Amino acid sequence: MQYKRLFDFPHYQLENFPREDALVSKVNGEWVKTSTESFVEQSSAISRGLLRLGVEKNDKIAIISSTNRTEWNIVDIGIMQTGAQDVPIYPTISEDDYAYVLNHSESKYVFVSDKEVYDKVMSIKSQVSSLIDVYSFEDIDGCKSWKEIKTLGEDKSNQDTLEGIMGSIDVEELATLIYTSGTTGRPKGVMLSHKNISSNAMISATRLPLELGKSKALSFLPVCHIYERMLQYMYTYTGTGIYFAESLETISDNLKEISPEVMSAVPRLLEKVYDKIIAKGTDLTGVKKKLFFWAVELGLEWQPYGANGWWYEKKLGIAKKLIFSKWQEALGGNLLAIASGSAALQPRLARVFNAAGVPVMEGYGLTETSPVISVNDMRDGGFRIGTVGKMLSHTDVQIAEDGEIIINGPQRMMGYFKDEEKTKEAIDENGYFHTGDIGEIDAEGFLKITDRKKEMFKTSGGKYIAPQVIENMMKQSRFIEQIMVIGEGEKMPAAFIQPNFEFLTDWAKRKEIKFTDWDDLCSNEIVISRFQREIEEHNKKFGKWERVKTFELTPEEWTIDAEHLTPTLKLKRRNIKTRYENLYHKIYGAKI
């Protein structure tokens, strides 16, 4: 396969599938379309402007945006066409991490989306000696606008210089630095080449049911994360119009306005969607309520490819007509696939959404693999619940002796920026990247993830505990928003639990439980007893040594800002353990 450089993709779209709606953002309540032609023109103007500012090959330019938006994509392509590399940064990380990433990458310029991000950058600007200037997508007093660079690039007299630079860039060269959020320690700068990401985009395109030049996608997962970013290059390559959701809160409205064929999601979002649907069903009465829960129970038994037999399919047809058709309408009515990644998807969600005619396809990958390694695909028997699908073509996955998944292929990263030691730890002498995940490949080639190598632990009795497996099972409870299994070196596993406070407060009101705040609620004996029942029910699915013997409820939400979670919503286990040291002491009777 002839892989492209990432900045070739808009030009490829212009040649093959030009669109009026290549990139679409909502501005002041109106959807504003940018055509493929304008996308290419504006990106080149940014490139010419950056060259006039003195940007040179291999310079680093950071982009920090609170939302996905048209300007991000234009600037991204504009930077890469100059031979410089962009450094996307999560807007929600701490100011200290802003300073670290900007310093470590030696970024010369920063593009910001809005005043909040601008203020964070300005608070640490004096600590970053390489930083020359900051430009904003939105108009901010005292901050230069990104439009100034476009205006600088309107003069095309250096177009030949630009084209010469573009022609000299090889697919094997560095395209971007992506700093992994990391559950411990400082973020690492993952070096990804044009080939790393473009190969992933071009090959992944075969796994999504997109009609070339005609489909639409809704984009809302952070584009600073490689998953959504790779998908956006894939959309551009396949001539798919990219519509940017306004925010997480507006997704349901945006879906109805756009009616996309494809979107990406993380399991936590799908869990929230499911919980809201169930909450609406709970409010129904009489026959409507019975029908609703009959359909849901039916959906939870779903198997692909009609494996449950004709009678089940007959009943499912009735459920789709009476109940599930409304689920489809709520998601725009046109969805052919939701690509789920970033964390493990609960099998019940895969079953119920697919039964409802909302195809959720789970995949697997890491920043270091650009990111996709494997993904489910309903076509040609490529779908199996409880797995992350079959490997992409040209991807070589092996299971090491200790059960770790190792991978080589065109999507494997170049290494970690300025860190040969960590690169050698991650990539072995045969070129395989060690994922840190434990898994297995079945006889038909489906990959299954069973746990994180570093997160498994032993109890004092020498029994291995795989916390993620237990946590994913427990999170099926509507009472549980987040859970962290603990007990390394202790006599038994236990857990810290962050309740689903929205659901719990509604439940408590129905039960006429009086409380003043979440502290009060989490210490209520009736509430604790109800959580005990949930834990006991899910414990039945595990061996005696794996069962959560006791737990403590935390009376606060676990958030990114409070350092409970990474920007991709993974648990920062060390932080959580330290934060709830008093609860740990209460469980085990000893200091951490």
C-alpha positions in Angstrom: 0.0 0.0 0.0 1.3 3.5 -0.9 0.9 5.5 2.3 0.4 9.2 2.2 1.8 12.1 4.2 -0.9 13.5 6.5 -1.1 16.9 4.7 -1.7 15.0 1.4 -5.2 13.9 2.6 -7.1 17.3 2.0 -5.4 17.5 -1.4 -6.5 13.9 -2.1 -10.1 14.7 -1.1 -10.1 17.8 -3.4 -9.0 15.6 -6.3 -11.4 12.7 -5.6 -14.3 13.7 -3.4 -14.6 17.5 -3.1 -17.2 18.6 -0.6 -18.9 21.8 0.4 -19.0 20.5 3.9 -15.5 19.0 4.4 -15.3 20.7 7.9 -18.4 22.0 9.7 -18.5 23.9 13.0 -21.4 25.6 14.7 -20.9 29.3 15.2 -23.5 31.5 16.9 -26.1 28.8 16.5 -25.5 28.2 12.8 -23.6 25.4 11.1 -20.7 27.0 9.1 -19.3 24.9 6.3 -15.8 24.9 5.0 -15.4 23.3 1.6 -12.5 21.0 0.6 -11.1 23.8 -1.6 -11.2 26.3 1.2 -9.6 23.8 3.6 -6.7 23.4 1.2 -6.4 27.1 0.5 -6.5 28.2 4.2 -4.0 25.5 5.2 -1.6 26.7 2.6 -2.0 30.3 3.7 -1.2 29.2 7.2 1.9 27.4 5.9 3.1 30.5 3.9 2.5 32.7 6.9 4.4 30.4 9.3 7.4 30.4 6.9 7.3 34.2 6.9 7.5 34.1 10.7 10.7 32.1 10.4 9.3 28.6 11.1 11.7 25.9 9.9 11.6 22.2 9.4 11.4 20.2 12.7 10.3 23.2 14.7 7.5 22.4 17.2 4.2 24.3 17.4 1.6 23.5 20.0 -2.2 23.5 19.6 -4.5 23.6 22.6 -8.2 23.7 22.0 -11.2 23.2 24.4 -13.3 21.8 21.6 -12.9 20.2 18.2 -13.3 22.9 15.5 -12.5 23.7 11.9 -9.6 26.0 12.8 -7.7 23.1 14.5 -7.7 21.0 11.3 -6.6 23.9 9.1 -3.7 24.8 11.4 -2.7 21.2 11.8 -2.3 20.7 8.0 -0.7 24.2 7.7 2.0 23.3 10.3 2.9 19.9 8.9 3.2 21.3 5.3 6.2 23.4 6.5 8.0 20.4 7.8 7.4 21.5 11.4 5.6 19.2 13.8 2.5 20.1 15.9 2.2 19.2 19.5 -1.5 18.8 20.5 -2.0 19.4 24.2 -5.0 18.4 26.4 -6.6 21.6 27.5 -7.6 20.1 30.9 -4.1 19.2 32.2 -2.5 21.3 34.9 -0.5 24.5 34.2 2.6 22.6 35.5 2.1 20.0 32.8 1.5 22.8 30.2 4.9 24.1 31.1 6.5 20.7 31.1 5.2 19.7 27.6 6.0 23.1 26.0 9.5 23.0 27.5 10.2 19.4 26.7 9.0 19.8 23.1 10.7 23.2 22.8 7.5 24.6 21.2 8.0 28.0 19.5 4.4 29.0 19.0 1.1 28.0 20.6 -2.4 28.2 19.0 -5.1 28.3 21.6 -8.9 28.1 21.3 -10.2 30.6 23.8 -9.5 32.8 26.8 -9.5 30.1 29.4 -6.7 28.2 27.6 -4.9 31.5 26.8 -4.9 32.5 30.4 -3.4 29.1 31.4 -0.6 29.4 28.8 0.1 33.0 29.7 0.5 32.1 33.4 3.5 29.8 32.5 4.8 31.6 29.4 7.7 33.1 31.3 8.8 29.6 32.2 9.1 28.5 28.6 12.2 30.0 27.0 11.5 28.6 23.5 8.0 30.2 23.3 7.9 33.2 20.9 4.2 33.9 20.7 0.6 32.8 21.2 -2.2 33.0 18.6 -5.9 32.4 19.3 -8.8 31.0 17.3 -11.3 33.2 19.1 -10.9 37.0 19.5 -9.2 37.7 22.8 -8.1 41.2 24.0 -4.3 41.4 24.0 -3.8 38.1 22.1 -2.9 37.8 18.4 -5.4 36.1 16.1 -4.6 33.1 14.0 -6.1 35.1 11.1 -3.0 37.3 11.2 -0.9 34.3 10.1 -3.4 33.6 7.3 -3.3 37.2 6.2 0.5 37.0 6.2 0.2 34.0 3.9 -2.1 35.6 1.4 0.9 36.8 -0.5 1.8 33.6 -2.6 5.3 34.7 -3.6 6.8 32.0 -1.3 4.5 29.3 -2.7 7.3 27.7 -4.7 9.4 27.5 -1.4 6.5 25.9 0.3 6.0 23.3 -2.4 9.7 22.5 -2.4 9.5 21.9 1.4 6.4 19.7 1.0 8.1 17.7 -1.8 11.1 17.0 0.4 9.1 15.5 3.3 9.1 11.7 3.4 6.3 9.5 4.8 8.8 8.0 7.3 9.5 11.5 8.9 8.1 12.7 12.2 4.6 14.3 11.8 3.6 15.0 15.4 4.5 14.7 19.0 1.6 13.4 21.2 2.2 13.5 24.9 0.5 10.6 26.7 -1.5 11.6 29.7 -0.1 8.7 31.7 -1.5 7.3 34.9 1.8 7.9 36.7 4.8 10.3 36.3 5.5 12.9 33.6 3.8 12.6 30.2 6.0 10.9 27.5 6.2 12.5 24.0 5.2 9.8 21.5 6.8 10.4 18.1 4.5 9.4 15.3 5.5 9.6 11.6 3.2 10.4 8.7 3.3 6.8 7.8 2.4 5.7 11.3 -0.9 7.6 11.3 -1.7 7.6 7.5 -1.3 3.8 7.4 -3.7 3.5 10.3 -6.2 5.9 8.7 -6.1 4.2 5.3 -6.3 0.6 6.6 -9.0 1.5 9.3 -11.2 2.9 6.5 -11.8 -0.6 5.4 -13.4 -1.5 8.7 -16.1 1.3 8.8 -19.2 1.2 6.5 -18.5 4.6 4.8 -19.8 5.5 1.4 -16.9 7.3 -0.4 -17.6 11.0 -0.8 -21.1 10.8 0.7 -21.0 10.0 4.4 -21.1 12.4 7.4 -19.3 12.0 10.8 -19.9 13.6 14.1 -16.7 14.5 15.9 -16.5 15.2 19.6 -13.8 13.1 21.3 -10.8 15.3 21.9 -8.8 15.7 18.7 -5.6 16.1 20.7 -6.0 12.3 21.4 -4.7 10.2 18.6 -7.9 8.1 18.3 -10.1 11.0 17.1 -7.3 12.6 15.2 -6.6 9.5 13.2 -10.3 9.1 12.5 -10.4 12.7 11.2 -7.7 11.9 8.7 -9.6 8.8 7.7 -12.8 10.9 7.2 -10.8 13.3 5.0 -9.3 10.4 3.0 -12.8 8.8 2.4 -14.5 12.1 1.5 -16.6 12.1 4.7 -17.9 15.4 6.0 -16.7 16.1 9.5 -19.2 17.9 11.7 -17.9 19.1 15.1 -20.2 18.7 18.1 -20.5 21.9 20.1 -19.9 20.1 23.4 -20.7 16.9 25.3 -23.9 18.4 26.5 -25.2 19.1 23.0 -24.4 15.7 21.4 -28.0 14.5 21.3 -29.2 17.7 19.6 -26.2 17.7 17.2 -26.9 14.1 16.2 -30.5 14.9 15.3 -29.4 18.0 13.4 -26.7 16.2 11.4 -27.9 12.5 11.1 -24.4 11.2 10.7 -23.5 7.7 9.5 -20.6 7.3 11.8 -19.2 8.6 15.1 -16.7 7.6 17.7 -17.3 7.1 21.4 -15.8 6.0 24.6 -17.6 3.4 26.8 -18.3 5.9 29.5 -20.4 8.0 27.1 -22.3 4.9 25.9 -22.9 4.0 29.6 -24.4 7.4 30.2 -26.6 7.2 27.1 -27.9 3.8 28.2 -28.5 5.0 31.8 -30.5 8.0 30.5 -32.6 5.7 28.3 -33.3 3.3 31.2 -34.2 6.3 33.5 -36.8 7.4 30.9 -38.1 3.9 30.7 -38.4 3.8 34.5 -40.7 6.8 34.4 -43.2 5.1 32.1 -46.2 3.4 33.5 -48.5 0.4 32.7 -48.2 -1.4 29.4 -45.7 1.0 28.0 -43.3 0.3 30.9 -43.7 -3.4 30.5 -43.0 -3.3 26.8 -40.0 -1.1 27.3 -38.3 -3.4 29.8 -39.3 -6.5 27.8 -37.4 -5.0 24.8 -34.4 -4.1 27.0 -34.3 -7.7 28.4 -34.5 -9.1 24.9 -31.7 -6.7 23.8 -29.4 -7.9 26.6 -29.6 -11.5 25.2 -28.7 -10.4 21.7 -26.2 -12.4 19.6 -24.8 -11.4 16.2 -25.6 -13.2 13.0 -29.0 -14.4 14.1 -27.4 -17.0 16.5 -30.4 -16.9 18.8 -32.7 -18.4 16.2 -35.7 -17.3 14.2 -38.1 -16.9 17.1 -35.8 -14.5 18.9 -35.3 -12.5 15.7 -39.1 -12.3 15.3 -39.5 -10.9 18.8 -36.6 -8.5 18.2 -38.3 -7.2 15.0 -41.3 -6.3 17.2 -39.1 -4.7 19.8 -37.3 -2.6 17.1 -40.6 -1.4 15.7 -42.2 -0.5 19.1 -39.2 0.6 21.2 -35.8 0.6 19.6 -36.8 2.7 16.6 -37.0 5.6 19.1 -33.4 5.0 20.3 -32.3 5.1 16.6 -34.2 8.4 16.1 -32.6 9.9 19.2 -29.2 9.2 17.7 -30.0 10.8 14.3 -31.6 7.8 12.6 -28.7 7.1 10.2 -25.9 5.6 12.3 -24.2 2.7 10.6 -21.4 2.4 13.2 -20.2 3.8 16.5 -16.5 3.2 16.8 -15.9 2.6 20.6 -12.3 2.8 21.9 -10.1 4.0 24.7 -11.4 1.6 27.4 -13.2 -1.8 27.7 -16.8 -1.9 26.5 -19.2 -3.8 28.7 -20.6 -6.7 26.7 -24.2 -5.8 27.8 -23.8 -2.4 26.1 -22.5 -4.1 22.9 -25.5 -6.4 23.0 -28.3 -3.9 23.7 -27.1 -1.2 21.3 -26.6 -3.7 18.5 -30.0 -5.2 19.2 -31.5 -1.8 19.0 -30.0 -1.3 15.5 -27.3 1.1 16.8 -24.1 -0.8 15.7 -21.4 -0.3 18.3 -18.0 -1.7 17.2 -15.3 -2.0 19.8 -11.6 -1.6 18.9 -8.3 -1.6 20.6 -5.1 0.5 20.4 -2.7 2.9 22.1 -1.1 6.2 21.3 2.1 4.4 20.5 0.3 2.4 17.8 -1.3 5.4 16.1 -3.7 4.0 17.6 -5.7 1.1 16.1 -4.5 -2.5 16.4 -7.8 -4.4 16.0 -11.4 -3.5 15.6 -14.8 -5.4 15.3 -16.6 -5.2 12.0 -20.1 -6.6 11.5 -19.3 -7.5 7.9 -17.8 -10.8 6.9 -18.1 -12.4 10.3 -15.7 -10.0 11.8 -17.7 -9.3 15.0 -17.5 -11.0 18.3 -18.8 -9.6 21.6 -16.3 -9.6 24.5 -13.4 -9.2 22.1 -11.8 -6.1 20.4 -12.1 -7.7 17.0 -9.6 -9.0 14.5 -6.2 -7.3 13.7 -5.9 -4.7 11.0 -4.1 -5.9 7.9 -0.3 -5.5 8.0 -0.4 -5.6 11.8 1.6 -8.4 13.5 0.3 -9.1 17.0 1.9 -11.8 19.2 1.2 -12.9 22.8 4.5 -13.0 24.8 5.2 -15.8 27.3 3.9 -13.8 30.2 0.6 -13.1 28.3 1.5 -9.5 27.2 0.3 -8.3 23.8 3.2 -7.2 21.6 2.7 -5.5 18.2 4.7 -4.5 15.1 3.4 -2.9 12.0 3.4 0.4 10.0 1.5 2.1 12.9 4.1 1.3 15.6 5.6 4.6 16.9 9.1 5.9 16.1 9.9 6.1 19.8 9.6 8.5 22.8 11.0 12.0 22.2 14.3 12.6 23.9 14.1 9.3 25.8 16.1 6.5 24.4 15.9 4.5 27.6 12.1 4.4 27.7 12.0 3.7 24.0 14.3 0.6 24.5 12.1 -0.5 27.3 9.0 -0.3 25.1 10.3 -1.6 21.8 12.3 -4.8 21.8 15.2 -5.8 19.6 12.8 -7.4 17.1 10.9 -4.2 16.7 7.8 -5.2 18.7 6.1 -2.6 20.9 5.2 -4.0 24.4 1.7 -2.7 25.1 1.5 -3.5 28.8 -1.8 -5.2 28.2 -2.5 -8.9 28.9 -4.6 -10.7 26.3 -5.2 -13.8 24.1 -6.1 -14.5 20.5 -8.7 -17.1 19.8 -8.7 -19.7 17.0 -10.5 -17.4 14.6 -8.1 -14.5 15.2 -10.2 -12.4 17.6 -8.2 -10.5 20.2 -9.4 -10.3 23.8 -7.9 -8.0 26.4 -7.9 -9.4 29.9 -6.0 -6.8 32.0 -3.2 -4.3 32.3 0.1 -6.0 33.1 1.2 -3.3 35.5 -2.1 -3.1 37.2 -2.4 -6.8 38.2 -1.4 -7.4 41.8 -1.0 -10.2 44.3 -2.8 -10.4 47.6 -0.7 -11.4 50.7 -2.0 -15.0 50.1 -0.2 -15.0 46.7 -3.4 -14.8 44.6 -3.3 -12.7 41.4 -6.0 -10.0 41.1 -6.9 -8.4 37.7 -8.6 -5.2 38.9 -9.9 -4.0 35.5 -11.9 -7.1 34.9 -13.6 -6.7 38.3 -14.1 -3.0 37.8 -15.7 -3.4 34.4 -18.1 -5.9 35.8 -19.0 -3.8 38.9 -19.6 -0.7 36.7 -22.6 -2.4 35.2 -24.4 -1.3 38.3 -26.4 1.9 37.8 -25.3 2.9 41.3 -21.6 2.8 40.5 -20.0 5.6 38.4 -16.3 4.7 39.1 -14.6 2.0 41.1 -11.0 1.2 41.9 -10.1 -2.3 43.3 -7.3 -2.2 45.8 -5.5 -4.8 48.0 -1.9 -5.3 46.7 -0.1 -7.2 49.4 -3.2 -7.2 51.6 -5.2 -10.2 52.7 -8.2 -9.5 50.5 -9.4 -7.2 47.6 -11.5 -4.2 48.5 -12.7 -1.1 46.6 -13.1 2.6 46.6 -16.4 3.5 44.9 -17.6 6.8 43.5 -21.4 6.5 43.3 -23.4 7.7 40.3 -24.7 10.7 42.3 -27.4 11.6 39.8 -29.0 8.1 40.0 -28.3 7.7 43.7 -29.9 11.0 44.7 -33.1 10.1 42.7 -33.2 6.7 44.3 -32.7 8.1 47.8 -35.6 10.6 47.2 -37.8 7.8 46.1 -36.9 5.8 49.2 -37.6 9.0 51.3 -34.0 9.0 52.7 -33.2 12.4 54.2 -29.7 13.8 53.4 -28.1 17.2 53.3 -25.1 16.5 51.0 -23.1 13.7 49.4 -21.1 13.1 52.6 -24.4 12.5 54.4 -25.6 10.2 51.6 -22.4 8.1 51.5 -22.5 7.4 55.2 -26.2 6.5 55.3 -26.6 2.8 56.4 -29.5 2.1 53.9 -27.4 3.4 51.0 -24.3 1.4 52.1 -26.5 -1.7 52.4 -27.9 -1.1 48.9 -24.3 -0.9 47.5 -23.5 -4.1 49.4 -26.2 -5.9 47.5 -24.8 -4.6 44.2 -21.3 -5.8 45.1 -22.6 -9.2 46.2 -24.5 -9.7 43.0 -21.5 -9.0 40.8 -19.1 -10.9 43.1 -20.9 -14.2 42.1 -19.1 -14.0 38.7 -15.6 -14.2 40.3 -13.6 -16.8 42.2 -13.6 -16.5 46.0 -10.1 -14.9 46.2 -11.2 -12.2 43.6 -14.3 -11.1 45.3 -14.5 -7.5 46.7 -14.8 -8.2 50.4 -15.5 -4.6 51.6 -15.7 -1.1 50.1 -15.8 2.6 50.9 -17.9 5.2 49.1 -16.2 8.4 48.2 -18.4 11.5 48.7 -17.0 13.4 45.7 -16.9 13.0 41.9 -13.7 11.6 40.4 -12.6 14.2 37.8 -9.7 15.1 35.5 -9.2 18.4 37.2 -8.9 16.8 40.6 -6.3 14.4 39.2 -8.5 11.3 39.8 -8.6 10.6 36.1 -6.4 11.0 33.0 -7.8 13.1 30.1 -8.9 9.8 28.5 -10.8 8.9 31.7 -8.5 6.2 32.9 -8.0 5.8 36.7 -4.9 7.5 38.2 -4.5 4.7 40.7 -1.6 6.1 42.7 -3.4 9.5 43.1 -6.7 7.9 44.1 -5.0 5.6 46.6 -3.1 8.6 48.2 -6.2 10.8 48.2 -8.2 8.3 50.1 -5.5 7.1 52.5 -7.9 7.5 55.4 -10.4 5.1 53.8 -7.6 2.7 53.0 -6.6 2.8 56.6 -10.2 2.2 57.6 -10.4 -0.9 55.4 -7.0 -2.5 56.2 -6.1 -0.9 59.5 -2.7 0.2 58.3 -1.1 3.2 56.6 -0.3 3.1 52.9 
